[in-house]
């Protein structure tokens, strides 16, 4: 994940992070996800227990680019190739 814009965070009254211009996927990846702004409010109780749990998530200006690899599978920047092979090999029905 690359953040090209501002990052703002606060702890009180509720843990909150606002991230601008977020890109998941590299410059040479066929598939990538972009967002103009990502706002996340976290559960304070969960954070106190060492857990990252979002109570509210807002994504503005989202774009999803999908590409195909040499085998015709979706080239997804966050998907491990072993997981992708497992998904492609499943039958539905």
Biopython code that builds the backbone (N, CA, C, O; Angstrom):
import numpy as np
from Bio.PDB.StructureBuilder import StructureBuilder

atoms = [
    (1, "UNK", "N", (0.846, -1.167, 0.000)),
    (1, "UNK", "CA", (0.000, 0.000, 0.000)),
    (1, "UNK", "C", (0.895, 1.234, 0.000)),
    (1, "UNK", "O", (1.883, 1.307, 0.731)),
    (2, "UNK", "N", (0.535, 2.181, -0.818)),
    (2, "UNK", "CA", (1.272, 3.447, -0.891)),
    (2, "UNK", "C", (0.311, 4.589, -0.585)),
    (2, "UNK", "O", (-0.804, 4.630, -1.104)),
    (3, "UNK", "N", (0.752, 5.511, 0.257)),
    (3, "UNK", "CA", (-0.034, 6.693, 0.592)),
    (3, "UNK", "C", (0.672, 7.894, -0.018)),
    (3, "UNK", "O", (1.814, 8.192, 0.332)),
    (4, "UNK", "N", (-0.005, 8.584, -0.931)),
    (4, "UNK", "CA", (0.604, 9.728, -1.615)),
    (4, "UNK", "C", (0.090, 11.056, -1.071)),
    (4, "UNK", "O", (0.585, 12.116, -1.455)),
    (5, "UNK", "N", (-0.888, 11.008, -0.190)),
    (5, "UNK", "CA", (-1.474, 12.240, 0.348)),
    (5, "UNK", "C", (-1.257, 12.353, 1.839)),
    (5, "UNK", "O", (-0.354, 11.733, 2.400)),
    (6, "UNK", "N", (-2.092, 13.149, 2.469)),
    (6, "UNK", "CA", (-1.991, 13.415, 3.902)),
    (6, "UNK", "C", (-2.484, 12.226, 4.723)),
    (6, "UNK", "O", (-3.343, 11.455, 4.296)),
    (7, "UNK", "N", (-1.906, 12.109, 5.916)),
    (7, "UNK", "CA", (-2.334, 11.115, 6.893)),
    (7, "UNK", "C", (-2.658, 11.865, 8.176)),
    (7, "UNK", "O", (-1.820, 12.602, 8.698)),
    (8, "UNK", "N", (-3.867, 11.681, 8.682)),
    (8, "UNK", "CA", (-4.294, 12.348, 9.903)),
    (8, "UNK", "C", (-4.825, 11.285, 10.854)),
    (8, "UNK", "O", (-5.558, 10.389, 10.436)),
    (9, "UNK", "N", (-4.462, 11.378, 12.126)),
    (9, "UNK", "CA", (-4.928, 10.398, 13.103)),
    (9, "UNK", "C", (-5.197, 11.086, 14.436)),
    (9, "UNK", "O", (-4.608, 12.118, 14.758)),
    (10, "UNK", "N", (-6.104, 10.482, 15.199)),
    (10, "UNK", "CA", (-6.369, 10.953, 16.558)),
    (10, "UNK", "C", (-6.725, 9.744, 17.405)),
    (10, "UNK", "O", (-7.146, 8.711, 16.885)),
    (11, "UNK", "N", (-6.555, 9.878, 18.709)),
    (11, "UNK", "CA", (-6.869, 8.790, 19.624)),
    (11, "UNK", "C", (-8.187, 9.011, 20.359)),
    (11, "UNK", "O", (-8.921, 8.057, 20.618)),
    (12, "UNK", "N", (-8.490, 10.263, 20.694)),
    (12, "UNK", "CA", (-9.710, 10.564, 21.440)),
    (12, "UNK", "C", (-10.556, 11.592, 20.702)),
    (12, "UNK", "O", (-9.975, 12.449, 20.036)),
    (13, "UNK", "N", (-11.863, 11.571, 20.769)),
    (13, "UNK", "CA", (-12.689, 10.730, 21.618)),
    (13, "UNK", "C", (-12.811, 9.294, 21.102)),
    (13, "UNK", "O", (-13.145, 8.394, 21.874)),
    (14, "UNK", "N", (-12.549, 9.066, 19.832)),
    (14, "UNK", "CA", (-12.527, 7.708, 19.279)),
    (14, "UNK", "C", (-11.321, 7.619, 18.356)),
    (14, "UNK", "O", (-11.044, 8.562, 17.614)),
    (15, "UNK", "N", (-10.594, 6.497, 18.387)),
    (15, "UNK", "CA", (-9.445, 6.343, 17.487)),
    (15, "UNK", "C", (-9.891, 6.455, 16.032)),
    (15, "UNK", "O", (-10.850, 5.804, 15.615)),
    (16, "UNK", "N", (-9.200, 7.270, 15.279)),
    (16, "UNK", "CA", (-9.621, 7.602, 13.911)),
    (16, "UNK", "C", (-8.388, 7.844, 13.052)),
    (16, "UNK", "O", (-7.407, 8.429, 13.511)),
    (17, "UNK", "N", (-8.443, 7.394, 11.810)),
    (17, "UNK", "CA", (-7.381, 7.674, 10.847)),
    (17, "UNK", "C", (-8.022, 8.090, 9.531)),
    (17, "UNK", "O", (-9.000, 7.488, 9.088)),
    (18, "UNK", "N", (-7.464, 9.124, 8.913)),
    (18, "UNK", "CA", (-7.906, 9.583, 7.599)),
    (18, "UNK", "C", (-6.676, 9.590, 6.693)),
    (18, "UNK", "O", (-5.664, 10.220, 7.002)),
    (19, "UNK", "N", (-6.781, 8.888, 5.585)),
    (19, "UNK", "CA", (-5.659, 8.748, 4.663)),
    (19, "UNK", "C", (-6.125, 9.211, 3.288)),
    (19, "UNK", "O", (-7.193, 8.813, 2.823)),
    (20, "UNK", "N", (-5.321, 10.051, 2.638)),
    (20, "UNK", "CA", (-5.673, 10.560, 1.312)),
    (20, "UNK", "C", (-4.762, 9.939, 0.256)),
    (20, "UNK", "O", (-3.585, 9.684, 0.511)),
    (21, "UNK", "N", (-5.311, 9.701, -0.914)),
    (21, "UNK", "CA", (-4.594, 9.178, -2.075)),
    (21, "UNK", "C", (-3.877, 7.872, -1.759)),
    (21, "UNK", "O", (-2.650, 7.820, -1.677)),
    (22, "UNK", "N", (-4.672, 6.820, -1.585)),
    (22, "UNK", "CA", (-4.173, 5.495, -1.251)),
    (22, "UNK", "C", (-4.160, 4.628, -2.503)),
    (22, "UNK", "O", (-5.128, 4.620, -3.264)),
    (23, "UNK", "N", (-3.057, 3.892, -2.722)),
    (23, "UNK", "CA", (-2.957, 2.960, -3.845)),
    (23, "UNK", "C", (-2.458, 1.621, -3.312)),
    (23, "UNK", "O", (-1.434, 1.560, -2.632)),
    (24, "UNK", "N", (-3.187, 0.549, -3.623)),
    (24, "UNK", "CA", (-2.750, -0.804, -3.300)),
    (24, "UNK", "C", (-2.382, -1.458, -4.617)),
    (24, "UNK", "O", (-3.224, -1.605, -5.502)),
    (25, "UNK", "N", (-1.121, -1.850, -4.744)),
    (25, "UNK", "CA", (-0.600, -2.414, -5.981)),
    (25, "UNK", "C", (0.533, -1.548, -6.489)),
    (25, "UNK", "O", (0.527, -0.331, -6.308)),
    (26, "UNK", "N", (1.497, -2.174, -7.120)),
    (26, "UNK", "CA", (2.664, -1.464, -7.618)),
    (26, "UNK", "C", (2.421, -0.792, -8.956)),
    (26, "UNK", "O", (1.394, -1.005, -9.599)),
    (27, "UNK", "N", (3.381, 0.020, -9.362)),
    (27, "UNK", "CA", (3.270, 0.762, -10.616)),
    (27, "UNK", "C", (3.153, -0.172, -11.815)),
    (27, "UNK", "O", (2.508, 0.173, -12.806)),
    (28, "UNK", "N", (3.768, -1.350, -11.737)),
    (28, "UNK", "CA", (3.740, -2.289, -12.864)),
    (28, "UNK", "C", (2.669, -3.367, -12.734)),
    (28, "UNK", "O", (2.558, -4.234, -13.602)),
    (29, "UNK", "N", (1.881, -3.324, -11.664)),
    (29, "UNK", "CA", (0.808, -4.305, -11.486)),
    (29, "UNK", "C", (-0.355, -3.976, -12.408)),
    (29, "UNK", "O", (-0.742, -2.817, -12.555)),
    (30, "UNK", "N", (-0.903, -5.015, -13.026)),
    (30, "UNK", "CA", (-2.077, -4.806, -13.872)),
    (30, "UNK", "C", (-3.304, -4.482, -13.038)),
    (30, "UNK", "O", (-4.141, -3.671, -13.436)),
    (31, "UNK", "N", (-3.406, -5.115, -11.889)),
    (31, "UNK", "CA", (-4.532, -4.870, -10.998)),
    (31, "UNK", "C", (-4.116, -3.982, -9.842)),
    (31, "UNK", "O", (-3.064, -4.190, -9.237)),
    (32, "UNK", "N", (-4.932, -3.004, -9.538)),
    (32, "UNK", "CA", (-4.670, -2.151, -8.380)),
    (32, "UNK", "C", (-5.965, -1.515, -7.904)),
    (32, "UNK", "O", (-6.944, -1.420, -8.644)),
    (33, "UNK", "N", (-5.944, -1.087, -6.662)),
    (33, "UNK", "CA", (-7.088, -0.413, -6.046)),
    (33, "UNK", "C", (-6.614, 0.961, -5.613)),
    (33, "UNK", "O", (-5.558, 1.099, -4.997)),
    (34, "UNK", "N", (-7.405, 1.982, -5.939)),
    (34, "UNK", "CA", (-7.073, 3.353, -5.553)),
    (34, "UNK", "C", (-8.265, 3.969, -4.835)),
    (34, "UNK", "O", (-9.420, 3.641, -5.106)),
    (35, "UNK", "N", (-7.948, 4.871, -3.911)),
    (35, "UNK", "CA", (-9.003, 5.632, -3.228)),
    (35, "UNK", "C", (-8.503, 7.046, -3.007)),
    (35, "UNK", "O", (-7.350, 7.262, -2.634)),
    (36, "UNK", "N", (-9.392, 8.011, -3.242)),
    (36, "UNK", "CA", (-9.045, 9.407, -2.965)),
    (36, "UNK", "C", (-8.919, 9.639, -1.470)),
    (36, "UNK", "O", (-8.072, 10.410, -1.019)),
    (37, "UNK", "N", (-9.775, 8.962, -0.698)),
    (37, "UNK", "CA", (-9.752, 9.151, 0.753)),
    (37, "UNK", "C", (-10.283, 7.894, 1.436)),
    (37, "UNK", "O", (-11.259, 7.285, 0.997)),
    (38, "UNK", "N", (-9.612, 7.528, 2.516)),
    (38, "UNK", "CA", (-10.004, 6.388, 3.330)),
    (38, "UNK", "C", (-10.080, 6.861, 4.778)),
    (38, "UNK", "O", (-9.079, 7.304, 5.341)),
    (39, "UNK", "N", (-11.260, 6.768, 5.378)),
    (39, "UNK", "CA", (-11.468, 7.147, 6.780)),
    (39, "UNK", "C", (-11.814, 5.889, 7.570)),
    (39, "UNK", "O", (-12.685, 5.118, 7.169)),
    (40, "UNK", "N", (-11.132, 5.687, 8.687)),
    (40, "UNK", "CA", (-11.373, 4.516, 9.525)),
    (40, "UNK", "C", (-11.512, 4.960, 10.976)),
    (40, "UNK", "O", (-10.642, 5.647, 11.512)),
    (41, "UNK", "N", (-12.613, 4.562, 11.605)),
    (41, "UNK", "CA", (-12.782, 4.757, 13.039)),
    (41, "UNK", "C", (-12.635, 3.390, 13.690)),
    (41, "UNK", "O", (-13.298, 2.430, 13.298)),
    (42, "UNK", "N", (-11.764, 3.309, 14.684)),
    (42, "UNK", "CA", (-11.472, 2.045, 15.337)),
    (42, "UNK", "C", (-12.198, 1.933, 16.664)),
    (42, "UNK", "O", (-12.546, 2.938, 17.284)),
    (43, "UNK", "N", (-12.422, 0.700, 17.092)),
    (43, "UNK", "CA", (-13.012, 0.428, 18.394)),
    (43, "UNK", "C", (-11.935, 0.606, 19.460)),
    (43, "UNK", "O", (-10.918, -0.086, 19.439)),
    (44, "UNK", "N", (-12.154, 1.527, 20.384)),
    (44, "UNK", "CA", (-11.180, 1.785, 21.444)),
    (44, "UNK", "C", (-10.991, 0.555, 22.322)),
    (44, "UNK", "O", (-9.863, 0.220, 22.684)),
    (45, "UNK", "N", (-12.085, -0.120, 22.669)),
    (45, "UNK", "CA", (-11.992, -1.324, 23.496)),
    (45, "UNK", "C", (-11.155, -2.406, 22.832)),
    (45, "UNK", "O", (-10.344, -3.056, 23.492)),
    (46, "UNK", "N", (-11.343, -2.604, 21.537)),
    (46, "UNK", "CA", (-10.563, -3.608, 20.805)),
    (46, "UNK", "C", (-9.091, -3.235, 20.770)),
    (46, "UNK", "O", (-8.225, -4.094, 20.934)),
    (47, "UNK", "N", (-8.804, -1.947, 20.555)),
    (47, "UNK", "CA", (-7.404, -1.512, 20.542)),
    (47, "UNK", "C", (-6.741, -1.760, 21.900)),
    (47, "UNK", "O", (-5.567, -2.123, 21.960)),
    (48, "UNK", "N", (-7.487, -1.567, 22.983)),
    (48, "UNK", "CA", (-6.949, -1.798, 24.325)),
    (48, "UNK", "C", (-6.603, -3.280, 24.533)),
    (48, "UNK", "O", (-5.746, -3.616, 25.350)),
    (49, "UNK", "N", (-7.283, -4.162, 23.781)),
    (49, "UNK", "CA", (-6.996, -5.593, 23.856)),
    (49, "UNK", "C", (-5.977, -6.026, 22.807)),
    (49, "UNK", "O", (-5.666, -7.211, 22.690)),
    (50, "UNK", "N", (-5.456, -5.060, 22.043)),
    (50, "UNK", "CA", (-4.449, -5.379, 21.024)),
    (50, "UNK", "C", (-5.037, -5.817, 19.696)),
    (50, "UNK", "O", (-4.325, -6.383, 18.867)),
    (51, "UNK", "N", (-6.319, -5.569, 19.475)),
    (51, "UNK", "CA", (-6.994, -5.948, 18.237)),
    (51, "UNK", "C", (-7.264, -4.709, 17.391)),
    (51, "UNK", "O", (-7.578, -3.646, 17.926)),
    (52, "UNK", "N", (-7.145, -4.841, 16.086)),
    (52, "UNK", "CA", (-7.482, -3.763, 15.154)),
    (52, "UNK", "C", (-8.866, -4.066, 14.600)),
    (52, "UNK", "O", (-9.018, -4.937, 13.743)),
    (53, "UNK", "N", (-9.878, -3.352, 15.087)),
    (53, "UNK", "CA", (-11.249, -3.577, 14.637)),
    (53, "UNK", "C", (-11.874, -2.240, 14.264)),
    (53, "UNK", "O", (-11.976, -1.339, 15.096)),
    (54, "UNK", "N", (-12.289, -2.121, 13.016)),
    (54, "UNK", "CA", (-12.918, -0.883, 12.551)),
    (54, "UNK", "C", (-14.400, -0.904, 12.899)),
    (54, "UNK", "O", (-15.086, -1.898, 12.661)),
    (55, "UNK", "N", (-14.893, 0.198, 13.466)),
    (55, "UNK", "CA", (-16.323, 0.322, 13.726)),
    (55, "UNK", "C", (-17.003, 1.073, 12.586)),
    (55, "UNK", "O", (-18.210, 0.942, 12.380)),
    (56, "UNK", "N", (-16.224, 1.857, 11.848)),
    (56, "UNK", "CA", (-16.756, 2.581, 10.697)),
    (56, "UNK", "C", (-15.647, 2.741, 9.668)),
    (56, "UNK", "O", (-14.517, 3.091, 10.008)),
    (57, "UNK", "N", (-15.976, 2.485, 8.419)),
    (57, "UNK", "CA", (-15.012, 2.599, 7.324)),
    (57, "UNK", "C", (-15.696, 3.321, 6.169)),
    (57, "UNK", "O", (-16.772, 2.920, 5.727)),
    (58, "UNK", "N", (-15.065, 4.386, 5.686)),
    (58, "UNK", "CA", (-15.603, 5.144, 4.559)),
    (58, "UNK", "C", (-14.523, 5.252, 3.490)),
    (58, "UNK", "O", (-13.396, 5.663, 3.769)),
    (59, "UNK", "N", (-14.879, 4.879, 2.265)),
    (59, "UNK", "CA", (-13.959, 4.976, 1.131)),
    (59, "UNK", "C", (-14.593, 5.908, 0.111)),
    (59, "UNK", "O", (-15.707, 5.661, -0.350)),
    (60, "UNK", "N", (-13.891, 6.976, -0.244)),
    (60, "UNK", "CA", (-14.370, 7.929, -1.240)),
    (60, "UNK", "C", (-13.464, 7.890, -2.464)),
    (60, "UNK", "O", (-12.244, 7.783, -2.341)),
    (61, "UNK", "N", (-14.069, 7.976, -3.642)),
    (61, "UNK", "CA", (-13.305, 8.022, -4.889)),
    (61, "UNK", "C", (-12.560, 6.733, -5.170)),
    (61, "UNK", "O", (-11.401, 6.766, -5.586)),
    (62, "UNK", "N", (-13.203, 5.599, -4.952)),
    (62, "UNK", "CA", (-12.538, 4.308, -5.159)),
    (62, "UNK", "C", (-12.534, 3.918, -6.630)),
    (62, "UNK", "O", (-13.523, 4.098, -7.341)),
    (63, "UNK", "N", (-11.397, 3.380, -7.074)),
    (63, "UNK", "CA", (-11.269, 2.848, -8.432)),
    (63, "UNK", "C", (-10.601, 1.489, -8.337)),
    (63, "UNK", "O", (-9.635, 1.312, -7.595)),
    (64, "UNK", "N", (-11.115, 0.536, -9.087)),
    (64, "UNK", "CA", (-10.578, -0.814, -9.102)),
    (64, "UNK", "C", (-10.163, -1.147, -10.526)),
    (64, "UNK", "O", (-10.997, -1.183, -11.430)),
    (65, "UNK", "N", (-8.875, -1.389, -10.723)),
    (65, "UNK", "CA", (-8.356, -1.789, -12.037)),
    (65, "UNK", "C", (-8.050, -3.272, -11.983)),
    (65, "UNK", "O", (-7.301, -3.720, -11.115)),
    (66, "UNK", "N", (-8.619, -4.033, -12.895)),
    (66, "UNK", "CA", (-8.349, -5.458, -12.956)),
    (66, "UNK", "C", (-7.618, -5.777, -14.246)),
    (66, "UNK", "O", (-7.961, -5.262, -15.310)),
    (67, "UNK", "N", (-6.631, -6.608, -14.148)),
    (67, "UNK", "CA", (-5.902, -7.076, -15.318)),
    (67, "UNK", "C", (-5.827, -8.589, -15.273)),
    (67, "UNK", "O", (-6.145, -9.198, -14.251)),
    (68, "UNK", "N", (-5.416, -9.194, -16.359)),
    (68, "UNK", "CA", (-5.275, -10.642, -16.426)),
    (68, "UNK", "C", (-3.806, -10.998, -16.582)),
    (68, "UNK", "O", (-3.068, -10.338, -17.314)),
    (69, "UNK", "N", (-3.386, -12.061, -15.878)),
    (69, "UNK", "CA", (-2.006, -12.513, -16.020)),
    (69, "UNK", "C", (-1.889, -13.386, -17.266)),
    (69, "UNK", "O", (-2.854, -13.529, -18.016)),
    (70, "UNK", "N", (-0.734, -13.959, -17.486)),
    (70, "UNK", "CA", (-0.468, -14.751, -18.693)),
    (70, "UNK", "C", (-1.362, -15.985, -18.789)),
    (70, "UNK", "O", (-1.581, -16.498, -19.886)),
    (71, "UNK", "N", (-1.886, -16.471, -17.654)),
    (71, "UNK", "CA", (-2.766, -17.643, -17.657)),
    (71, "UNK", "C", (-4.236, -17.268, -17.707)),
    (71, "UNK", "O", (-5.101, -18.140, -17.620)),
    (72, "UNK", "N", (-4.531, -15.982, -17.847)),
    (72, "UNK", "CA", (-5.911, -15.533, -17.939)),
    (72, "UNK", "C", (-6.601, -15.376, -16.603)),
    (72, "UNK", "O", (-7.823, -15.234, -16.558)),
    (73, "UNK", "N", (-5.841, -15.397, -15.497)),
    (73, "UNK", "CA", (-6.409, -15.206, -14.170)),
    (73, "UNK", "C", (-6.338, -13.730, -13.802)),
    (73, "UNK", "O", (-5.506, -12.986, -14.319)),
    (74, "UNK", "N", (-7.213, -13.327, -12.912)),
    (74, "UNK", "CA", (-7.203, -11.936, -12.458)),
    (74, "UNK", "C", (-5.898, -11.658, -11.730)),
    (74, "UNK", "O", (-5.509, -12.406, -10.833)),
    (75, "UNK", "N", (-5.231, -10.594, -12.111)),
    (75, "UNK", "CA", (-3.998, -10.151, -11.469)),
    (75, "UNK", "C", (-4.382, -9.172, -10.375)),
    (75, "UNK", "O", (-4.559, -7.980, -10.628)),
    (76, "UNK", "N", (-4.509, -9.684, -9.149)),
    (76, "UNK", "CA", (-4.986, -8.914, -8.012)),
    (76, "UNK", "C", (-3.806, -8.620, -7.105)),
    (76, "UNK", "O", (-3.139, -9.557, -6.665)),
    (77, "UNK", "N", (-3.515, -7.351, -6.802)),
    (77, "UNK", "CA", (-2.292, -7.009, -6.072)),
    (77, "UNK", "C", (-2.202, -7.581, -4.666)),
    (77, "UNK", "O", (-1.096, -7.762, -4.158)),
    (78, "UNK", "N", (-3.321, -7.869, -4.023)),
    (78, "UNK", "CA", (-3.302, -8.336, -2.632)),
    (78, "UNK", "C", (-3.444, -9.843, -2.520)),
    (78, "UNK", "O", (-3.384, -10.377, -1.413)),
    (79, "UNK", "N", (-3.627, -10.532, -3.610)),
    (79, "UNK", "CA", (-3.934, -11.947, -3.554)),
    (79, "UNK", "C", (-2.675, -12.778, -3.734)),
    (79, "UNK", "O", (-2.005, -12.691, -4.763)),
    (80, "UNK", "N", (-2.360, -13.577, -2.736)),
    (80, "UNK", "CA", (-1.227, -14.485, -2.794)),
    (80, "UNK", "C", (-1.452, -15.481, -3.936)),
    (80, "UNK", "O", (-2.571, -15.954, -4.130)),
    (81, "UNK", "N", (-0.413, -15.795, -4.679)),
    (81, "UNK", "CA", (-0.540, -16.703, -5.829)),
    (81, "UNK", "C", (-1.047, -18.076, -5.413)),
    (81, "UNK", "O", (-1.787, -18.698, -6.176)),
    (82, "UNK", "N", (-0.676, -18.581, -4.219)),
    (82, "UNK", "CA", (-1.172, -19.883, -3.759)),
    (82, "UNK", "C", (-2.665, -19.820, -3.498)),
    (82, "UNK", "O", (-3.394, -20.756, -3.828)),
    (83, "UNK", "N", (-3.125, -18.734, -2.912)),
    (83, "UNK", "CA", (-4.553, -18.557, -2.671)),
    (83, "UNK", "C", (-5.284, -18.438, -3.995)),
    (83, "UNK", "O", (-6.351, -19.024, -4.180)),
    (84, "UNK", "N", (-4.697, -17.664, -4.928)),
    (84, "UNK", "CA", (-5.325, -17.474, -6.229)),
    (84, "UNK", "C", (-5.484, -18.808, -6.949)),
    (84, "UNK", "O", (-6.521, -19.055, -7.566)),
    (85, "UNK", "N", (-4.470, -19.673, -6.879)),
    (85, "UNK", "CA", (-4.551, -20.984, -7.521)),
    (85, "UNK", "C", (-5.671, -21.805, -6.912)),
    (85, "UNK", "O", (-6.392, -22.503, -7.627)),
    (86, "UNK", "N", (-5.826, -21.727, -5.576)),
    (86, "UNK", "CA", (-6.885, -22.444, -4.908)),
    (86, "UNK", "C", (-8.254, -21.960, -5.315)),
    (86, "UNK", "O", (-9.167, -22.765, -5.494)),
    (87, "UNK", "N", (-8.415, -20.655, -5.465)),
    (87, "UNK", "CA", (-9.693, -20.091, -5.881)),
    (87, "UNK", "C", (-10.016, -20.504, -7.313)),
    (87, "UNK", "O", (-11.147, -20.882, -7.616)),
    (88, "UNK", "N", (-9.016, -20.430, -8.193)),
    (88, "UNK", "CA", (-9.231, -20.762, -9.609)),
    (88, "UNK", "C", (-9.564, -22.237, -9.769)),
    (88, "UNK", "O", (-10.275, -22.611, -10.702)),
    (89, "UNK", "N", (-9.052, -23.094, -8.858)),
    (89, "UNK", "CA", (-9.264, -24.530, -8.974)),
    (89, "UNK", "C", (-10.567, -25.024, -8.389)),
    (89, "UNK", "O", (-10.912, -26.191, -8.575)),
    (90, "UNK", "N", (-11.309, -24.173, -7.685)),
    (90, "UNK", "CA", (-12.573, -24.592, -7.064)),
    (90, "UNK", "C", (-13.673, -24.683, -8.104)),
    (90, "UNK", "O", (-13.725, -23.906, -9.057)),
    (91, "UNK", "N", (-14.545, -25.648, -7.895)),
    (91, "UNK", "CA", (-15.726, -25.741, -8.763)),
    (91, "UNK", "C", (-16.919, -25.278, -7.953)),
    (91, "UNK", "O", (-16.993, -25.503, -6.745)),
    (92, "UNK", "N", (-17.833, -24.641, -8.615)),
    (92, "UNK", "CA", (-19.062, -24.206, -7.951)),
    (92, "UNK", "C", (-20.213, -24.992, -8.528)),
    (92, "UNK", "O", (-20.505, -24.873, -9.718)),
    (93, "UNK", "N", (-20.860, -25.773, -7.735)),
    (93, "UNK", "CA", (-22.012, -26.477, -8.254)),
    (93, "UNK", "C", (-22.090, -27.800, -7.705)),
    (93, "UNK", "O", (-23.008, -28.551, -8.032)),
]
sb = StructureBuilder()
sb.init_structure("model")
sb.init_model(0)
sb.init_chain("A")
sb.init_seg("    ")
for serial, (resi, resn, name, xyz) in enumerate(atoms, 1):
    if name == "N":
        sb.init_residue(resn, " ", resi, " ")
    sb.init_atom(name, np.array(xyz, "f"), 0.0, 1.0, " ", f" {name:<3s}", serial, name[0])
structure = sb.get_structure()
